Amino acid sequence: MSDFFGWVLPYIVLIVFLGGLIRRVLVWAHVPVPFKLMMFFGIDTTGGAIVDLAKEAIGFRSLWRGKKGLWFMSWLFHLSLAFILIGHTVGISFLGQQFMVLGVTAEQSEGLSVMLGTYAGIALLIGLVLLFIRRLGSQKMRFISTFGDYLVIILLLGIAGSGMYMRWFDHVTYIEVAHYLKGILLMNPVSPPSSNAFLLHFSLVELLLLYFPSSKLMHSCGIFVSRWLITRPYERQVIFNERANLDSLRGKRHQSSEPTRHTKRKAS
Amino acid sequence: MAKDINHLNLLVIPKEKRPEAALQIFREMLKYKRSLRLYLDVCTHCGACAEQCHSYLGTKDLYNMPVARVDLVRRVYKKVFVPGQSIFRFWDGVKNIDQETIDLWYQYFYQCNQCRRCAVFCPKGIDTAEITIAMRELLAHLGLVPRFHADITKNMKNTGNNMGTPFPAILDGIKFLEEELQEEKGLNIPIPMDKMGAEVLFNPSSSDLYTNTDGLMAVAKIFYKAGVSWTLSSKIAETANFGLFFHEPTMREHNRKLMEAGKELGVQRIVAGECGHGWRTW
């Protein structure tokens, strides 16, 4: 069982996750935008539009404007998740020695790494629990929630919980994990760390990544595409998408009910 | 629902064939509207839009939350079009398309005001109005058009104005307004109709011709003082474009008619009256 979760599944997950992700994004990129959909008020410059997009993607400005409580929960969750993802990458690749560039000793660096990770993990758990309570708490939220919404939160709770369990009770060192992940990435699998908490943590991440491309988690990529539809630089003119014109709008369904005739006038 | 929609070049599809036809039209729409596909993909059901929608606040009907409204489409989309295995689809609350779903579409997509307020408050920028526009068009292709919209587009086709006013009545009304202006200002301020070679074709809003006539009189005064030669067109006397509400080809047909009227009269520019449903379609 541990062989399957440790050796075989990671490759399947990688293929499904990356393949699915790229496929979804390519589909979005391929579908034309027949009309511009900018929101009032329009931003004139590309730079301004990018700043606007960054405000939304980093600061969640729309939620701040609308619901401060939801903004706090989701911002706490997403920010700590970002910290943890960066922390995992940096911590595991530098084996916790990354803070030595600040001029501290190896032990202090590892201690700092562990401490920051613990705080971020607690913040993540708090954010997740708050979001879960919010989703269960009102009839309105239960009405719009599907099984997938609960499933994602439960998987994330399991991942964060098993991670914190490893932090506090069942220590797995950076070296063991780095060794194992290196083996997977170099196509030379070695046996995973023997800790059950690690196996649980790792398999739950794999399940989440398997579900990722066909779930609502695609909003992590989609937010940039969908926000760009309404915040792109504003031009007061109608621009007709050539590709949409050629491919789709020529279909029978899009013919107007009377054909255009200009018998008396020349085309201008 | 309107029975007579032949003038829109639409077919009434029999009830039992509707689900299948709807899927076919939906598939076509997904091929040319990025917004539709994106908005159905990226929603996380966070509920930030619910309290911002006045349709929901007014009715307290749960399906009137923008997220639930779009979910009526999303559940079909997830069943049929989304990539991924069947077990994943099942998790996302999918549902087969049936007559009940189409009835819910008709009921709830005509309760959306397309105000785009949800797009301001959605962290992903999901614009429910886009989905509403697409779904109303899909329903129109199935032959489900509200009688009000169908009748008004029919009036526009037959008489050149939305109210179905006969041309002599419009001429009479304009004559009356000219007399009013004469009385008010003591000047001979014209409201020309079908004047060849005028500089401006003025396309008034519907109310200018029969209720809010002060609007048209003010316009006449401004053009008179500015010394601009202008005219109305009998071919298309109003700018309110009802195609905007339910059917894109009808909307384009309306504006094509307007362009044609302008070209026939030889005007240099077309000016819209105070009517958002008119000039927003230009």
Interface residues (C-beta under 8 A of the other chain):
Chain A: G20 R23 R24 V27 W28 V31 P32 V33 P34 L37 M39 E56 F60 S62 L63 R65 G66 K67 L70 S74 Q139 K140 M141 F143 I144 S145 T146 F147 G148 D149 L151 Y211 P213 S214 S215 K216 M218 H219 G222 I223 V225 S226 R227 L229 I230 T231 V238 A244 D247 S248 L249 G251 R253 H254 Q255 S256 S257 E258 T260 H262 K264 R265
Chain B: H7 L8 N9 I25 E28 L30 K31 Y32 K33 R34 S35 R37 L38 Y39 D41 V42 C43 T44 H45 C46 G47 A48 A50 E51 Q52 L62 M65 V67 A68 D71 V82 P83 G84 Q85 F88 R89 F90 W91 D92 G93 R116 A119 V120 F121 C122 P123 K124 G125 I126 D127 E130 H141 E248 P249 T250 R252 E253 R256 E260 K263 E264 W282
